[in-house]
Amino acid sequence: MTAYDRHPGVPVTIVMPTYNEAPNLPRMAELVLGLPIDGLHLKIVDDSSPDGTGRIAEELAEKYNWDGRQRMSVLHRTEKDGLGRAYVAGMSAALEEGAAYVVQMDADGSHPVEAVPRMLGTAVASGVGLVVGSRYVEGGSLDEEWGRHRVLLSRFANRYARTVLGTKIRDITAGFNLWSATALRDVDLTTLDSAGYSFQVELKFKAVRAGHSAVEIPIRFEERTEGVSKMNLATQIESAVMPVRLRLRNRRG
């Protein structure tokens, strides 16, 4: 019996930001809502995708919200101002709706959906504020489709952020995370500065600074099969600068 089995019905919201993910979303919704978690809710945060992702999300919500259960909802944003802003909007809404745990998950299929119950069980059993789906602990791995350049860049980014911030989280840039509601409230999502991918680093750093422990469990990170990555030069620059800014502010504090 797992820790999750002893806590049935715990409210868990998976927040999934989307921008032009129309080919991926139906399959992702099916996989997520097929998980054996009674209190699971999928919240799509769509940034006015021109490919119709928002419309598809609404159709899927209508399909899955049967028998009086709202298993899926869609938050429509009118502008695309970064992954971090989308997550803040979705996570804030999840907390307001009573989620006890909030999961961050990409819509492109790179994060293993089947790992969510294991992450929840770990959080419930250990009482930690954060469970990281980690590529860089023993047992974790990357899809072989990743080129050597991308692998080296990812490993360097993690080592760089860990060194600057003095953290022990091996995959501090990971985007597949499960948070307790308490940890998110203690951080205060409205205080986060990151708009792009550096949001992942900033949120983890501030949660640890607020006194919350993190546990990393190994996952296999898959390459997306449809669509293109949203990473651009601006987000790469922000990701490089953010750890230094956080460290300087911490010293002044």
Secondary structure, DSSP 8 states (H G I E B T S, - for coil): --TTTTSTT--EEEEEEESS-TTTHHHHHHHHHTSS-TTEEEEEEE---TTSHHHHHHHHHHHH--TT---EEEEE-SS---HHHHHHHHHHHHHHTT-SEEEE--SSS-S-GGGHHHHHHHHHHH--SEEEEESSSTT-EE-TTS-HHHHHHHHHHHHHHHHHHT---TTTT-S-EEEEHHHHHHH-GGG----STTHHHHHHHHHHHTT--EEEEE-EE---SSS-----HHHHHHHHHHHHHHHHHHHH-
